């Protein structure tokens, strides 16, 4: 048995069972021609509200045709304040410290066409402060000891949540760490009461106080401190943890004692108490308080330590309970979406304070709402780019809950024709197969089919509690591999799914590789290494070969092209096996075939694992034709470097500069060169009439180009989706959307 680098074919005699999809990182592709004409200007602000003396970034975009000048000149129409610059596409606006008006109006005017301009209206306000609440741990401290506090400003729509700390009563050293937290060190010679106050910067009439007791400890044989919840220096960084706390709170304490101790935490007056046990990784005692029964508000907290001799120490504090807002995003319906120019965002939020605000943001573009948000974002300015949509909910204490989405903004050359509630996996003339999951990096857990004509969505039965991979569209529904959550590759199973039934295709055996096409599914098993073929409509299965390998092919008519243990290419249909090559495996390996039911195209290489070179070979059924010159074997892969469809063959070959170019061979045997760029090009897809989709990277930008027969290639720019010839036109399967190339 041989082994080697990626690209070296090998026989599957062990479970190397990783099914992966490789996505290339793409960048936008630009362009433009003709006399420059400015058609409009748009202005966006990072935030629609700012505080007095606050700043906000403003971005102007000039629309038009041709090589237009993107620069603008800026002016303040009303409201006062200042701009970081009078020109340029981007500036910083600073609001006046004492505004005379509640709003500011800023205008951006095209430098090349002053008749075109746009304005943005900003609200200048702190917002309404409802109050201030404080977390302070401990509230009883020894002379010379330090405590930490954090103040949270309560109020909806606040742009300013900072506080100013001051000492009202008693000696000691107060140090304000940041806009909300501070530390206080008691005087080493003082005992008694200290009172501290936190005043809201947005409204100094709103404040809160905390009373600290400075006294010697109750016992000298126990020393204890609460590290969480609260603020302090962790790993040399000032950090506030669980401020505020939610439905549960982790309590972490440092305890030093001469004798054995029992440690617990409680919320006095509520019946909530939890034991703390040693956590060696965090160098302390740790436990969790269940706070579900508590309403939002400020509560006392006590750490209780009792040693084996009956000595006891209680460390008191106060903390705040406030759940982060619950956020629901109805649209986008999935974590990755592709759009033409507009994106609808629908979201809602709920909070235990009864009010929460919503913001949807794409770079400098944003929309806001209270409680609910239903808006359409205009993304035409981002055409040919991948951008990030963030939807955030904020409660009255400033707690945020956010969800992020990847948004692909297609070029104007793409027209959306269908959208699925998940990630689009496959398409045919009447159906779209999609997957659903829990998040952007989560493996799919569900499958569904959307009927293109009616828009009806039918969930497919899948294996409960399993992750899905390798899902492919079939005549009856879908074929996929399922692995139980928490299981290994040895727990995988192959299934056929329909809206009404889930069928195990090969019970008790592990699928190594699978391909479905029309009414047929082809797969390789472990440990027997059988190559199996099943007609899905009848449920009949046959063993095509043993041992079976990966990277085989099957057509919708059940015609199979495969390579065997002798590294030769064979075909199978209706019980008849035919050998196409008969090369000695000591000198030649024939692997990785693709077929249209008549022609078979494959990789012909030197054996592993010395210096391996490979060519693309074509077998007509009666003769073998070498299509390319030799090159490094790992530069020859099915799909990327060769494809076949209805007698047409697309393949790559080396050009004089050493880069690969795409060639097309007709059913009559005529060949022509499709690409001639100075960079490498690869095959993306091949249509039944010789239509070719090509990928390459030009000036660091990945682009997709398509042809319609003899016409020149059409540059679609940045496209991360997959090209497919469908309904007599090129289509792109991208995120949750099926696009048609205009």
Order of alpha helices (4+ residues) and beta strands (2+ residues): beta-beta-beta-beta-beta-beta-beta-beta-beta-beta-beta-beta-beta-beta-beta-beta-beta-beta-beta-beta-beta-beta-beta-beta-beta-beta-beta-beta-beta-beta-beta-beta-beta-beta-beta-beta-beta-beta-beta-beta-beta-beta-beta-beta-beta-beta-beta-beta-beta-beta-beta-beta-beta-beta-beta-beta-beta-beta-beta-beta-beta-beta-beta-beta-beta-beta
